[in-house]
């Protein structure tokens, strides 16, 4: 192989690592996360057994004023979409560009 071809191959590998790594990080950051417990509306402490008492055990505020957040799943669809695009670019480079260079 010539020096130019080796340089281009190294450049392609660098782009695959960059796009693949960034895409994987974005997909992992955007995946659904779960807070599986009811939480105080002020301090976000776990209030699983304290709801009937009416007072948060961590901050001492009344649930009538602070409120109780129900358990929920949190997703970030924009991060997921961008991560999938980056992974698709990396896969395209590996599947189409690299074989064309060899």
N, C-alpha and C positions, 0 to 999 in steps of 0.2 A: 504494500500500500504506500501511496505517496504521502508526503507530509500534509498536504491539503486535505486529503481524505481522512487521515487520522484526526486532524483538527476538527473537521466537520462531525465526525463520529463522536468525539468528546463533547462537542457543543450540543449534539442531539441528546446524548446521555444526560448532560447537565439540565437541558430543558425538560426531559422526562422526569428527572428527580425533582426539579422545581415544581412543575405542574402537578405531578403525582403526589408529592408530599404536601403541597398546599391544598390540593383537593381533598386528600384524606383528612387533613386537619379540619377543614371546613365542614366536611360531612360529619366528623365526630363532634364538632362543636354545635352543629345544628340538629343533632339527633334528639329524639324526645327524652326529656329528663323528668323524673318524677319526684314530687315531694309527697310522700305517701302518708302524711299525717295532717290533721287540722292544726292550723297555726294561729297564733295571736295576731291580730291586725296591726299591732304596733311594733312588737319586737320579733315577730316571726318565730317565737318559741313553740315547741311541741306542746299542745294543750289537750292531748288525747283523753286523759282521765279527769281533766279539770273543768270541763265545760259545764257540768252540773253545779260546780261550786260558784261559778259566776265571776271568778277572779283569776287572772293569769298568774301562774306560780313564779314566773321569771321577773316580770315588771310590776306586778301588783295592780294593774289597771283592770277595771271592770269590763267584762265582755259586752255590756250594754253600750259602752262608749267606744271601746277599741274594736269590737267586732271579732269574728272568727272566720279566717279564710279556710275554705274546704280543701281537701287534698286535690291536687291537680297535676296534669302532665303539661310540661312546657316544651314547645317545639319552636325552632327558628327556621321556617321554610325557606327564607331567602338564603341563609347560609347553606342549607342542604342543596338548593338549586345551583348555586355558584360552585359548590364543591363537586357536584356531579358533572358540571361543565368542565371543570379543570381536570377531573379524572378522565373524562371522555377525550380531551385534548391529548393527555398523556398516552392513553391507549391508542389513539389514532397515530401518534408519532411512532409508537412501537410497532403497530401493525402495518402501516403503510410506508412511512418515510424510511425507517431503518432497512427493511428488505429491499427497497429501491436503491439504497446506497451500496448495498453489498453485492 
